[in-house]
Structures are given as C-alpha cells and as structure tokens.
Amino acid sequence: MMTFLQQADAAAAAPEILLAVLSMVLLMLGVFSRREAYGTVATGAVIALIVAAAMVIWGTGDGKVTAFGGSFVVDSFARLMKVLALSGSAIAIILSGRFLGRVNMAKFEYPVIILLATVGMMMMISANDLISLYMGLELQSLALYVVAAINRDDAKSSEAGLKYFVLGALSSGMLLYGASLVYGFTGTTQFAGIASVLTASGSNLGILFGLVFIIAGLAFKVSAVPFHMWTPDVYEGAPTPVTAFFAAAPKVAAMALFIRVLTGPFAHVVHDWQQIIVFVSLASMVLGAFAAIGQSNIKRLLAYSSIGHMGFALVGLASGSEEGVRGVVIYMLIYLFTTVGVFACVLAMRRQGKSVENISDLAGLARTNKGLAFVFSMLMFSLAGIPPLAGFFGKLFVFMAAVKAGLWLLAIVGVIASVVGAYYYLRIVKTIYFDEPAGAFDDMDGEVRTVAYASGAFALVFVLIAQPLLSLATLAAQSLQ
C-alpha cells in the first residue's frame, strides 16, 4: 500500500520532479564542462520546460488528483496555469541568449536558476496546504532574488536584487505569520480542513488577522498596491530579459496561488476577504494608471503598467464567483503572451550595440522599422484594452464578473483607470509614428523578432481563437469548486 501511495504521489508531481532533477543535471554539466556551457545548458533548460509542459498536459490524467497526504493537488486549473508558467519561463530563456552574450553575462547558472524558480511556481500552483504553499513560494522567491541581481558588476542590478530580497523577506514573514495564525485557530494546515472548520463554525478575529497577513504576502508577489514598491526599481535595474521573466511567469503563478487560497479554504468567508481584495484592486488600478504617466523609462512605465494589470485581474477575484475566476484565468493568459511580446520589442531597442530604454528613443520608429513599429503599437493597443485586440476581452470578462457580483464601483473605476492608462500607451504609439526619427535600431535578433511578431499576431487574432481558450478557462474555474 505504501509503495502504491508513493508511486501515485510521484506520478502527480512528475513534471516538478523532472525539472528538479534536470536542473541538477544541467548544473553539473555546466560545472564540469571544460568550455563555456551557457548555450548547451540553456537549450537543455528549454527542452526540459517543453517536456514538463507535455507531461502536465498528457501525463497527469484528466480529473482531480491529490498527492502527498492532500498537500498537493493537480486539477484542470493547475494544469492550465502550469502550462502558462512553463511557457513564460521558456520564452524568457529564449529571449535571453544573445542579450546576455553581448553584455558578458552568459553564465550557465542563469537557466538553472530559472528552472528552479519554475519548480517553485509549479509547487505554488498545486499547493493544497499552507506548508506546501510556503515551500513553493520560497523556492520561487529565493531563485528570483538571485536572478534579479545576476549582473553583479552593475550597481542598479545589485540594488534591484537587494531591494527585492529585503522586501521579499518581509512579505514572506508576513505570510508565514498569517499562516501560523490560521493554523492556530483552525488546528490544521490542510486547505480542505480549514474549509471544513470555517464552514462549521465560521471565522473569528484570529483567523481574520491571519487571512489579512496571508493576503499581504500574496499581494507582494503579484506587486499589488500597497505592496508594489519593489516593482519599478527591480524592473528598471534588472537586465531586460530578467525583467521579462519577472513580468510574466511569476505573476501567473502568484495569481494562481491567490485564486486557490481565497476560493479554496476561505471560500465560505468571502465576505471577510472581498473588501480587502476590492481595496487592493482599486488602489492598484488607480496607481498603475496615474503613476505611469510621468515615466520616461520604458521599463519603469511597464512596471507601473504591470501593477495596474494585476489590479484589473483582481477585479475578477473580488467577485468571488466562478465567472470571476474564469475572467482572471483568461486575463492572465492574455497578459502573459502580450507582456513577453512587449519585452521582446524592448529588447529590440538597441542602437550601435547598446541597449536604450527611454521612450524618446522610439521616436520615428515607423520610418526606420515598419514591422517592429506595427507590432509594438498593436501590443500597446492591446494593453490599453482597445477592441478587438486581446487585451479588450481580458478586461471585458473581469468587469462583467464584477458587475454580476454587484461590484459596480470596482467596474466603474476599472473603466476610468483603463481610459487614463490608454493615455500613456497611446503616447508611445504617437512617439513611434509622429515624432522625428531618433535613429535606426540595430537589426533584431531572430528569436526576439519571432517572439515579438508571434505575440503581436496573438493580440490580433485572439478574437478568432477566443472560444476554445474561454472553454479551457471555464474548465479551470469549475475544477476549483
């Protein structure tokens, strides 16, 4: 019987085990290689992520599977969000190669760290217990602290890594304190056990305090207001491929964990956490809209844009409904593939071999590189939520869920924030098409061009493929019930 349980547990966590083992194999390959091993290790890491994604889709069954005494769960929601996180990590490694080579940062440790961070993300997405939640969160966070400061010779990168580490340690402590309070007042760390206690006896002040601290820790991971302060500095200071990674896969995993925690063990006390999420969502949307207006650095602008988008995603979660969860899932899917495309365009901003990051450097791009100008503009329109591009549908689904839940204020402020945010997106388009050229960019790397153009195509044709993606998001939301 014990052997059977161990085999079942291993089968449920097979993709995570594979990535953990292969990350160690690739690390040893890099350590003992007699020549520069970055290319080999990076290729191996991408292949490992693709194989893990295939195992998630076809190797973990169709229904809901629990393992390790109920602390690990695999369902439709976990499968979809894991595939998104794996995709984001793979694209980040693909975008990194030539950039890191040009700045003498092509070290084999980089893809290994991303693999380990991805294992943590997958653990977060499948967490069904406060302990497994914390294990996944810390594995991801420790890897991200290192990768943020991977450019040791650059003061801004070191500063970004230090800020992220200090604030991340604080948020982890808050989350752990909240988890300990919940455990103390419910007597269990299992999500199902917590839900049973809350269903039978309701919440009390101790559980409410614990829930607030848990939400604070999770809000930091998605860079939601008021725990957003690290985001602009880390986005600007970290190397651009690292920033692309930060903006994509970890946000998907953290939002998935947010959803699983609030709609799982705390589903029966939705009235206790709904107003907190409403406040965090409102504050994130408003700050993301107004703080980005005065930015001149494209990466800092995208940092505030990311804060705003997490606010929009939380609109769906605040509704506390299955439709709201579906809206968040589809929003994060659109956000992931749009964001990696935007950062691919930012990576293409090179002049005379040197990366440039000011918005003014995009002046007149339409006259020097029509293809990049068109893709960049389409992605800006999508982030602004202009129909019929992908971003419009993401906002539409979360706002509809908020309206059906009676959260009219949240939906109205969200629409206003979208209009304000459209100003700085359109300002970039205006700079690209109407300003005098600032000089041509260097030729784009092949992988950067592929990712940018594919992302632009996704934003354009989403309306044609929306139905099957919406069906996947609906299945994911239903599996949480």
N, C-alpha and C positions, 0 to 999 in steps of 0.2 A: 504493500500500500504506500509506504514512504517513497519507494522508487518511482511509483506511478505519479505521486504528487510532485516530486522533483522534476520528472520529465515534463509534466504539464506546465509547471512554472517556467521551466527553461523554454518551452515552446512559445509561451505567451510573450516572454521577454527576449526572444531570439534576435530580433533586429538590434536591440540595445547591447546584447552580449556580443554580437558580431562586431558592432562598431567599437566597443571597448577593447576587444581582442585585437582587431586590426589596427587600432590606434597604437597599441603597444608594439605590434609587429613593425609598423611604419616608423615608429620612434627608434627601434633597434636598427632598422635599415639605415636610417639617417645617421645614427651614432657611429655605426661600424663601416659606413661607406667611405672609401678612400678618396672620393671626389665629391663635388657639390651634388647633393641629393635632392634639392628642392623639387625639381621637375618630376622626378620619379615618385617622391612622397606625395606631391600634390595630385598627380594623376591617380595614384593609388587611393588617395582620400576621396576623390570624386567618384571613382568606381565603387568604393565601399559605401558611399552615400546612396548611389543608384541601386546597388544590390539591397541595401537596407530598406529603401523605399519599395522595391519589388516584394520583399518579404513582408512588409507591413500590409501591402495590398492583397497579396495572394497566400501568405504563409501563416496568418493568424486567425483564419476562419472568417465566418460571416457574422455571427452573433456576438453576444457579450460574454467575455471570458474574464474571470478573476483569478489571480495567482498570488502566491506568497502570503497565504492566510488572509486574503481580501485586501491587501495593501496596494495591489497593482491591478489595474483594470484595462482591458482592451475592448473598445466598442467602436461603433461607426464614427462617433465624434473623435475618438483618439486616433483612429486610422487616418481620417482626413487631415486633421491638424498636424499629425506626424509627417505626412507626405509634404505638406506645405513647409514645415520647418526644415525637412531634409532638402527640399528644393532650394530654399533660401540659402542654406549653408553651401550647397554645391555651387550655386551661381556665384556666391561670394568668393569661393576659392578660384573659380574660373576667371573672374574679373581681376583677381589679384596678381596673377603670374608676372606679366610684363611690367606692370607698375612697380612691384617690389624689386624686380631686377634692375630697373632704371635707378632706383634710389638705394641700391645696395642693401636691401632688406630681405632678399630671397632666402630665408632661413627655413630649413625643413621643419622646425618646431611649429611654425605658423599653421600649416594644415592639420598637424596633430592636435594642436590646441583647439582648433575649430571642431574637429571630430569629438573631442572630449566634451566641449560645450554642447554639442548636438546630442550626445548621450544624456546630459543633464536635462536638456529641453524635452527629450522623449520621455524621460522619467517624470518630469513635471506634468506632461500632458496625460500620462496614465496614472498619476498619483491618486490613490483612493484611501489615504491615511495621512495624518498630519506629519508622521515621521518620514514617510516616503516623499511627501511634498517637500519637506525641508532638505532631504538628501539631494533630490533633483535640482532644487533651486540653488543650493550651494555649489554643486558640481558645475552648473552652468555659470554661476557668478564668479567663481574662482578662475575659471578659464577666461572669462570676459575681462577681468581685472588685468590679466597678463597681456591679452591681445590688445587692449586699449593703449598700453604703454610699450608696445613691442618695438617702437622706434626709439631706442634708448638714447640716441645721440641728439634727439630733438627735444628741446625744453618744453614745447607746447604739448607734445605727445606724453612726456613724463608727467606733466602737470595734469593732463586729462586722466591718465591712469590713476594718479594719486587721489584726485577728487572723486573719481568713481569708486575707488576702493574704500575711502573713508566713509562716504555717504552710503555706499552699499553695505558696509559692515553695520552701520547704524540701522538701516532698514531691515537687515536680516535679524538683528537683535530685537527689533520691534515685533517682527513677525513671529519669532520664536517665543517671545514673552506672551503674545496673544494666543499662540497655540498652547502654551502651558496653562494659561487661564482657562481655555476651553476644556482642556483635559481635566483640570482640577475640578471644574463644576459639572462635567458630564461623566467622568470616570472612564473615558475611552478616547483613543486617538483615531479609531476607525470612522470613516465618513458615515457608513451605514449605522453604526452605533450612536454617533452624535445625532443623526437624523431621528432615530428612534426615541432618544431621550427628549429631544425638543418637541417631537410630536406628542409624547405622553404628558410632559409637564410644562412645556413652553420655555421661554428664555427667562433669564434673570439678569441682574445688574452685572454679575461677574462674567457671564457668557457674552453679554453685550460689549463689555470692555475688551474682552478677548477678541471678539469679532472686529471691533474698530482697529485694534492693533494689527490683525491679520490683513485687513483691507489696506492699511497704511503701507505695510510691507509689500503687498502685491502692486499697489499704485506706484511705488517707486520703480518696480520692474517694467511697468508699461510707460513710465515717465509721465504720469498724470499729475496735474496740479493738486495739491501743493508740494508734491514730491518730484518736481521736474527739474530742480535747479542744476543737476549734473548734465542735463542733455545738451544745451548749446555748447558748453566748453568741451565736452567729450566729442561731440560731432565735429567741431572745428579742429581740435587738437589731434585726434587720431588720424592715421593715414586714410585716404578716401576709401579704399576697398574695405578697411576695417569698419569705417562709418557705415558703408553699405550693408555690411553684415549686422551691425548693431541695429540698424533701422528696420531690418527685415525679419529674419528667423527668430531672434529672442523675443521680439514683440508678439509674434504669433503664439509662441509657447507660453509666455506670461499671460496673454489674454485668454488662452485656453484654460490655464490653471485658474484664473479669475472666475471664468464661467463655471468650471467644475466645482469649485469651492462653494460659490454662492447658490448655485442651482442644485447642489447635492445635499451636503449635511445641513445647510442653512436655508433650504427651500421653504420650510414651514414657518420661518420667521422673516419672510420677505419684507414685512412692514418695518422690521428693525434695521435692515441694511439698505432699503430702497432709497431713503432720503440722503444717505451718505453718498451713494453712487450718483444720485441726481446732482448733488452739490459738486462732486469731483468732475462729473461730465460737463456741467455748466462752466465751471472755472477753467477747465482745460480748453473747451471750445473758444471761450472769450479770450483767454490769454494767447492761445495759439493764433487767433485771428489778428489781434491788435499788436502783439509784441513783434511779429514778423515784419510789420510794415516798414520799420526803420532800419532793417538789416541791409548791409551792403555785401556781406559774405554769403555766397550761395549755400554753403553747408550750415551756417547758423540759421539761415532762413528755413532750410529744410528741417532743422531741429525743431523750431517752433511749429512748423507745419506738422511734424510728427506728433507733437503734443496735442495739437488741435484734432488730428485724426483719431488719436486714442480717445479723446473726448467724444467724438462722433460715434465711435464703436461702442463706448459705454452707454450711449443713449439706448441702444438695443438691450443691453444687460439690465439697465434700470427698469425696463418694463416688466421684468420678472416673468416673462411668458416664453413659451416655446417659439413663437413667432419672433420674439426679440432675439433669442439665441440664434435662430436661423439667420437673422439680419446681421448679427455680429460675425458669424462664420463667413458669410458671403462678403462682408465688408473687409475682413482680414485677408481673404483670398485676393480680392481686388487690390487692396493696399500693398500686399507683398509683391505682386508682379509689376505693379506700377512703380513702386519705390525702387526696386532693383534697376528698372529701366532708367529712372531719373538719375540714379548714381552712376550708371553706365555713361550717360550723357555728361555728367560732371567729370568723370574720368577722361572723357574725350577733350576736355578743356586744357590743352597743352599748347604752349607756344614756344618755339625754339628749344624744345626738350624739357621745358619747365612747366609744372602744373600751375594753373591760375585759378583762383576761386572767387573773384569778385564778379558781381552781376554785371558790372560795366564791361567786363571782358567779353561778354556775349554780344556786344553791340555789332549790329550789321551782319550777324552770322548767316542770315538768309541769303546774303550776296556771295558768301565765301564757301558755304557748305549747305546747300539747299536740303539735302536729306536729313542731316542732323538737326537743322533748324525746324523742319516739319515735325520730326519725332519728338523733339524737346517740347515744342508748342502743344502737340497733342497730349503729351503726358501732363503738362501744366493745366490744360483744359480739363483733363480727367480728374486731377487732384482737386480742382476747383468745383467739380461736380456738375459740369455743363453737359446736358444731354446732346446726343445719345451715347456719349462715351461711358466707359465702365464705372468711373467714379460716381456718376449720377445715380446709378442703380444701387450702389452701396449705401449712399445716403438715403435714398428713397425707402429702402427696406427697413432701416433702423428708425426713420422718422415715422413710418406707418405703424410700426410696433409701438412706438411711444404714444401716438395718437389713440390707438386702440386701447392702450392701458390708461388713458385719461391724463397722460403727462403732457398737456398742451403747452405749458410754459417751456418745457425742455425742447419740444419740437420747434416752437417759435424762435427761441434763442438760437437753436441749431441752424435754422434757415438764415437768420440775421448774420450769424458768425460765418456761414458759407458765403454770403454776399460780401462781407468785409474781407474775408480771406481771398475771394476772387480778385480783389484789387492787386495784391502783390503777385499773384500768379500771372495776371494779365500784364503787369508791369514788366515781367520777364519777357513775355511774348512781344510786347511793344519794343523792348530793347533789342530783341532779336531781329525784328522786321523793319523798324523805322529809324533806328539810330545809325549814325555814320559808322562804317566798319572800323573796328579796333585792330584789325589784322587777322589773317587766316590762322586757324589752328593747324597743328601738325596732323598728319594722316592718322586716322583712328586705327587702333589695334583690331585685329579680326574678331576676337572674342567679345570685345567691347561693342563693336558695331552689331554683332549678332544679337547680343542681349538687348541693346537699345532698340533695335528695329523690331525684335520679337515682342518686346514689351509694348511698343507703340502699336503694333498690329493687334495685340491683345486688347488694348484700350479701345481700338476702333471697332473690332468685330465682336466684342463681348455681347452686344445685343443679339447676335446671331447664335451664340452658344450659351446664352444665359439659362435656358430651361434645364439642360442636364446638370449644370453647376448648381442651380437652385434646388434641384431634386437631391443632389448629394448633401447640400447644406440642410435640407429638411430631414433627411435620414439621420444626419449627425445630431440635430437638435432633438429628434424623437428618441434617440438612444440614451439620452440623459434622463429621461422621465422614469 
